[in-house]
Amino acid sequence: MSSYVGICVGLARYGICAAVFYFLYLYIYRILLHPLRKHPGPILAKLSDAYAGYFVLLQRLHLATRENHLKYGVYMSSPLHGNEAHLSSQAPIVRHGPERLVFNSVPALQGESIPKITTHGRFANLEDIYLNDRVGKSFVYDLTRQANGTVNIFNAIDKNVHRRKRRFDDNIRGPHMLTGLEPFGLCDLMSRGFEVDNGTLQDPRALILLSALVAEQEASTASQGGPRRTAHVATTPWLKVLQFSVGAALVSEVDAGSLRAAVLRLLRKRVSKLVLIPLDHVDGHKALAQLGMDSMLAADFGAWFWNTFKVDVPFLDLLSTTMSLEDLSVLVEKKLTDVQEG
């Protein structure tokens, strides 16, 4: 019995030693010998994918990625500054795993106009990543195939197969198949009380449709006896001092009583349109994320926010769990007041 225990203890020791040497070799390889070793990034991310997994569990991976892009800025020489090195505001490429790179710009992804200093002090462009034939989809896409192994446009790994299926699929489910349905969808939303405002309607090719929608909205407002607020503009102190474009956007809220209240009204209406919820259900004290604001809606809302108030709000602030419409109205009031005083 004792000999059996001794054999087990010996095997356990050999196993532990083998595991230690294996992981030691693996980590040394990933840090010093790996093909991606020269790309900046957190040391823990270079060692294991557990780094990204930890932030995934915390639901903060997107925030950690942005922080790493800001933190691991790389020194790159610029031909405009001679041999002087400057710190880039944001590293275009960060190593976020042993086998994973995260790109922060289209040029970094495509390898265009991204200067990389070589060991001899010369400039070279990073190799094209996205359009490189040697870069393909992960083997994980094979797991989405049907039992008979049928390949579709979503799980085709071979680029030639994907290109052939994409060409066939475009003729069946192309964007032109949905174009004729857009007016019906917009009219349906208008009939439910939503003021339709779609960015694609600003395209010159959509002027006819836009004119028809505006005419219908004006007719609806006139039939409901909409108040004519333009006569009160001259008697509204906070509205007279605003820029023309900002004042034109807020003229419909002239009876709000104050600039902050008018901005809050306009913000609530905009969120009601984007999220498609009744206006009285939009709570100005709730965070935008709690109102249903996702990344796509935040991008649209941020662009509208800038075009309307000429105030820039960071994209991640719109997705945070603390930013509310009240906070945005205070920010707009402060910015516009500073512009007036300046």
N, C-alpha and C positions, 0 to 999 in steps of 0.2 A: 504493500500500500504506500509506504514511504517513497519507494522508487517511482511509483506512478505520480505521486505529488511532485517529486523532484523534476520529473520529465515535464509536467505541466508548467511548473515554475520556470524551467529553462526555456520552454517554448514561448512563454509569455514575455520573458526578458528579450529573447531574440526578436519577437514581434514588435515590442516597444522600440528596440534599437532600430529595427528596419523602418518603422514608421517615422521615427525621429529623423533618420538620414534621408528618407524619401521627401518629407516635407521641407527639410532644410535645403535639399537639392532643388526642389520645386520652387521655393521662395527665392533662392539665389538666382535661379534661371529667370524667373519672372521679373526680377529687379535689374539684373546686370546683363543678361544674355538674350532676353526676349526681343523680337523684332520691333515691338512697340515701346521699348524701354526709354526712348528719347522723348516721348511725349509727356508733358507735365500732367500731374494729377496727384491725388492723395496717396500716400504710401500704402494705406490699408486697401485702397481700391486696386492697386497694382498686385497685391498679394492674393486677394480672394474676392469672389462675387458676393460674399457675405456683407461687404460694405454697402453695396446697393440694396441688398435684401433687407438690411436693417432699416434703411430709410423708406423702403417700400412698406414695411410693417407700420412705420410711423406716419405713412402717407405724406412724406416730405421729400420724396426723391426729386421732384421738379425744383423745389427750393434749394436743395443741396446741390443740384447740378448748376443752377445759376450762381450760387455762392462760390462754387469751385471755379467757374469761369472767371469770376471777378478776382478770386484769390490767387490763382495760379497764372497770372499774367506772365507772358514770356517776353524776354528781351529780344527784340528783332532790330537789325540795322535797317535804315531806310535810305534809299538813294537821294531823298530830298534833304537829308540831314548829314550827308557825308558819312563819316565813320562813327558818328555819335549814335549811341544806342538809346532808345527810348522805350518806356514801359507802355505796352499796349493796354488800352482801357479794359479789354476783355479778350482772353485767349480764345482764338477761334476753335482750337481743338484741345480737348481734355481727355485723358485716359481715365475712364470710370469703371474699369474692370480689367482683369488680366487679358481678356481678348476683346475689349470693347472700347471704342473711341466715340466721344460725343462731339458733334460738330455744331458750332454756334452761328454759322453764316453760310449762305449759298456759295460764295467763293471758296470757303474752306472745304466745303463738301465736294465741289467740282475741281478744286485745285487751280483756280484762276486768280492771278494777281495777288497771291499770298506769298510775300517774300520769306524765304527761309535761308538763314545764314548757314553756310556750309563750314566744314573744318578749315577750309582754305580762305575763308572770308569772302567767298563769291555768293552770288544770289542765284537761287533756283526756285522754280515753282513746285509746289506740292503736287504729287501725282493725282490725276483725276480719279476720284473715288466713285461717284455715283454713275458715271458713264463708262466705267471700266468694265470690260467684258469678263475679267477674272473675278469680279465681285458679283455674287449671286445671293439668292434667298437662302435662309437657314433650312436645315433638314427638318426643322420643326413643322414646316408647311406640309410635309408628307403625312403628318398625323391627322390632317384635316381631310384626307381623301376618303372617298366612299369605300365600301367593302370590296367592290369590284375593281378598285384602283383607278377609277375615272379621274382624269385631271381636268380642272376647270381654270378659269381665268385668275382665280384668287390663290390657288395652291400650285400653279405651274412654276416649277423652279427653273427649268430650261428657258432661256430668254427667247429663243426662236419659237418654241411652243407657245409661250405667253404672247409673243408678238402676233402670231397667227390667230390665236383665239381672240385677242383684243381687236384685231381688224374685223373679225366676223361679228363680235359682240357689239361693236360701235354702230353697226348697221341696224341692230335690233333695239338696243337700249341706249342710244345716243341722247345727248341733251336736247336735240331737236324734237324728240318724242314728248318731252314735257313742256315745251314752249307754249303750245296751244292751251295747256291747262292752267297756266299762271293767271290769266285774267279771271277765270272762274274762281280760283282760290282766293284772289284778292277781293273780289266782290263778295264772296262768302264771309270773309273776315269783316268787311265793312258792314254787312247786314247784321253782324253780331255786335256791332258797336265799337269795333277797333278802328282807329285812324291808321290806315295803311301807309307805311313809309318804307319803301324798299330801295336800297342803294342802287340796284340794277336799273331802276327807273330813271336815274340820272344819265344813263347812256343816251346819246342823241337818237339812236335807233328806236328808243322806247318813248319818244316824245308824244306820239299819238295816244298811246295807252295812258301816259301820265296826264295828258291834258283831259282825257275823258274822266279819269279818276278825280282830278282836282275839280272839274266842273260838277261832278256828282256830289262831292263833299260840300262845295259852296251852295249848291241847291238845297242839300239837306240842312245845312246851317241856317239858310235863309227861311226855309219852311218852318223851322223850330223857333224862329224869332231870336236868332243869336244876337247878343249885345254888340253894339258898335263901340269898341273900346278906343279906337283911334282918336276920338274927340277928347279923351281924358289924358292923352300923352302929355300935353302941355302943362297939366296940373300935377304931374307925378315927378317929384324932385329926383328920386333915385333913377328914373328912367331917362331923364333928359341928359344926364352926364355920361351915359354909356356910349361905347362905340356904336356906329350905325348897325353893323351886322349883329352885334349882341343885343342891341335894343330892339331890332326887328324880330329876333327870336322870342323876346320876353314881352312884346307888346300885347300878346294875347292874355298875359297874366297881370295886366296893369292894375287890377283891383286887388292884388294880393296883399298890399299894405306895406311891404318892404322888399328889398332886393333878395334877401335870403328866402323869404316865403315864396317869391315868384320863381326863383331857381328851383326850389324844392318841388313846386307844382309841376314845372316842366320836366324835371327828372322823373317824377312819379309817372307822368304820362308816357315818357319814353320807355321806361322799364315795363309798363303795362303793355305797350306795343310789342316789345321784344319777347317777353315771356308769355304773352297772351293770357294774362289774368286780369280780372276786373280791376278798375282803378282804385276802388275802395278797399281792395285786398292788398294793395301795395303799401306796406308799413315802412315809413321813412326811417324808423329806428332800427330795423332789422338789417343784418349784413346782406350785401348783394348776393353772396353765395346761398343764403337761406331763402332768397327770393327766386332761386332757380338760375342764377347767372353762371354759365359755363364758359369755357375758353373761347368758343366761337362767338357767343353773344357778347362776351367782354370785349373782343376785338372790334365788333361792330359798334358797341356802346362807346368804347374809347375814341374811335374815329369821329363819331357824332359829337361827343363831348368836346373834342378839340375844335371841330368845325363850328360849333355853336358858341362856345365861350372863350375860345383861344386859350384854354388852360390845359396843360398836359398832366395826365395822371398815369403813373407807372402801371403797366399791364397787370403785374402781380398784386398790386394794391386792390385792383378791382376784383380779384379772385380771393382776397384774404377773407378771413372769418371775422374781421373787425370793421372793415370799411362799410359804412351805411350811406344812404342818400342824404341824411342829415349832415354827415361829415363832408360829403361832396359839396353840399350847398354852402357850408361854412367856408370851405376852401375857395369856391368860386367867388363868394362875397369878398374874401380877403384879397384875392388876386385882382379883382376888378377895382376894388377900393385903392389898392396900391398903384394901379395904373392911372387912376384919376388923380391921385396926389402927386404922382411923378410928373 
